[in-house]
């Protein structure tokens, strides 16, 4: 999901404050792009090309560097949090009658883990088509529900731990 206009504005304001406060940090566009590239460890051509997750990470980094407290994020209710933790893992048939569509946060979490593994989209698609995939028994290998997203994420997390590249990401 592409960055939102409020996120672009927030990033630009925070980076402006950061560049005025830190010695040796440029205030120009090139310096801002170089800073974002360094932080994300991937090439950034423009802030408008960032994803929502990347922008959120950069905003958090700037707020932390400036000592700005992040606004509290709304927490899910107890039932929603329970479902997020169990759906696709240990739920049995509890949530089968009312499946939830996978959110951009669910898919973003998977893509961050793919980046840790160093997998491109082709490698991920071939994993989903393989017999080791949690979606192996289905004809359609698309991640559609929270249950699907959780199953894929836990399988990828296991692979990341086995290969020694697992680290918790923001």
NULORO-248717 format. One line per 10 residues: their letters; for each residue x, y, z of C-alpha. Coordinates in Angstrom, 2 decimals. Example, Ala and Ser with C-alpha at 12.3 -4.5 7.8 and 13.67 -1.06 7.14 Angstrom:
<tivexs>
AS	12.30:-4.50:7.80; 13.67:-1.06:7.14 .
</tivexs>
This chain:
<tivexs>
XXXXXXXXXX	0.00:0.00:0.00; 1.42:3.39:-1.01; 2.31:6.08:1.50; -0.50:8.45:2.50; -0.38:12.24:2.11; -0.39:12.81:5.89; 2.58:10.44:6.20; 4.53:12.34:3.52; 3.83:15.61:5.29; 4.81:14.15:8.68 .
XXXXXXXXXX	8.04:12.69:7.27; 9.05:15.97:5.66; 8.33:18.03:8.78; 10.12:15.60:11.09; 13.12:15.32:8.78; 13.33:19.13:8.57; 13.43:19.31:12.36; 15.96:16.47:12.47; 18.28:18.14:9.93; 18.22:21.44:11.86 .
XXXXXXXXXX	19.03:19.66:15.11; 21.74:17.23:13.98; 25.14:18.47:12.90; 26.26:17.29:9.48; 22.79:16.23:8.31; 21.74:17.94:5.08; 18.31:19.48:4.70; 17.99:19.00:0.94; 16.03:16.38:-0.95; 19.13:14.32:-1.79 .
XXXXXXXXXX	20.14:14.15:1.88; 16.60:13.15:2.86; 16.50:10.38:0.25; 20.00:9.16:1.25; 18.91:9.06:4.90; 15.79:7.03:4.05; 17.80:4.65:1.85; 20.28:4.07:4.67; 17.57:3.47:7.27; 15.47:1.11:5.13 .
XXXXXXXXXX	18.50:-0.64:3.63; 16.93:-0.54:0.19; 16.98:2.07:-2.59; 14.53:4.94:-2.22; 13.95:7.25:-5.19; 11.25:9.40:-3.60; 9.21:9.53:-0.40; 6.08:9.13:-2.52; 7.32:5.67:-3.59; 7.45:4.37:-0.01 .
XXXXXXXXXX	4.95:1.91:1.40; 2.80:2.71:4.42; 4.94:0.36:6.55; 8.22:1.91:5.39; 6.91:5.41:6.07; 5.70:4.36:9.52; 9.12:2.93:10.31; 10.90:6.13:9.20; 8.47:8.31:11.15; 9.11:6.21:14.26 .
XXXXXXXXXX	12.88:6.55:13.74; 12.65:10.33:13.42; 10.34:10.69:16.41; 12.70:8.60:18.51; 15.73:10.65:17.40; 13.91:13.90:18.20; 12.47:12.65:21.49; 8.91:13.10:20.24; 6.41:10.77:21.81; 4.50:8.75:19.27 .
XXXXXXXXXX	0.73:9.04:19.47; -0.88:6.02:21.05; -2.13:3.52:18.54; -5.56:2.14:19.16; -5.40:-1.38:20.45; -7.73:-4.05:19.18; -10.42:-5.29:21.48; -9.89:-8.49:23.43; -11.87:-10.64:21.00; -10.09:-9.17:17.96 .
XXXXXXXXXX	-6.65:-9.64:19.53; -7.49:-13.24:20.40; -8.64:-13.88:16.88; -5.50:-12.34:15.39; -3.36:-14.65:17.50; -5.33:-17.84:16.88; -6.78:-17.49:13.39; -5.10:-20.05:11.16; -3.06:-21.61:13.95; -4.92:-23.12:16.87 .
XXXXXXXXXX	-8.48:-22.12:16.15; -9.88:-25.41:14.92; -13.24:-24.49:13.49; -13.95:-21.53:15.78; -13.43:-18.85:13.10; -14.24:-20.85:9.95; -17.82:-19.58:9.75; -16.74:-15.93:9.56; -13.36:-15.58:7.81; -11.68:-12.16:7.82 .
XXXXXXXXXX	-10.00:-10.65:4.78; -6.23:-10.24:5.23; -5.31:-6.63:5.95; -2.44:-4.61:4.54; -0.76:-4.98:7.95; -0.91:-8.79:7.61; 0.59:-8.66:4.12; 3.17:-6.04:5.16; 4.36:-8.31:7.95; 4.88:-11.11:5.42 .
XXXXXXXXXX	6.77:-8.81:3.02; 9.09:-7.60:5.79; 9.90:-11.23:6.59; 10.53:-11.93:2.89; 13.02:-9.06:2.89; 14.80:-10.63:5.87; 14.99:-13.92:4.00; 16.23:-12.15:0.88; 13.45:-13.64:-1.24; 12.05:-11.93:-4.30 .
XXXXXXXXXX	8.48:-12.30:-5.51; 9.34:-15.25:-7.78; 10.88:-17.18:-4.90; 7.85:-16.47:-2.72; 5.41:-17.63:-5.42; 7.38:-20.83:-5.92; 7.31:-21.41:-2.14; 3.52:-20.99:-2.12; 3.25:-23.51:-4.97; 5.51:-26.05:-3.25 .
XXXXXXXXXX	4.46:-28.95:-1.08; 5.98:-27.24:2.00; 3.61:-24.30:1.72; 0.74:-24.06:4.21; -1.48:-23.43:1.17; -0.23:-26.56:-0.66; -3.55:-28.41:-0.60; -5.44:-25.56:-2.26; -5.67:-24.91:-5.96; -5.62:-21.13:-5.40 .
XXXXXXXXXX	-2.39:-20.08:-3.65; -3.54:-16.51:-2.99; -3.43:-15.16:0.57; -6.98:-13.96:1.09; -7.84:-14.31:4.77; -6.19:-13.59:8.10; -5.97:-17.33:8.56; -4.01:-17.71:5.30; -1.72:-14.81:6.22; -1.00:-16.25:9.66 .
XXXXXXXXXX	-0.27:-19.71:8.26; 2.17:-18.32:5.68; 3.82:-15.96:8.18; 4.44:-18.74:10.71; 5.88:-21.01:8.01; 8.21:-18.25:6.82; 9.17:-17.42:10.39; 10.16:-21.06:10.94; 12.31:-20.94:7.79; 13.92:-17.66:8.92 .
XXXXXXXXXX	14.77:-19.15:12.31; 16.23:-22.29:10.73; 18.42:-20.26:8.37; 19.51:-17.90:11.15; 18.15:-14.67:9.66; 15.18:-14.22:12.01; 14.97:-10.87:13.81; 11.97:-9.06:15.13; 11.06:-6.10:12.91; 9.02:-2.99:13.65 .
</tivexs>
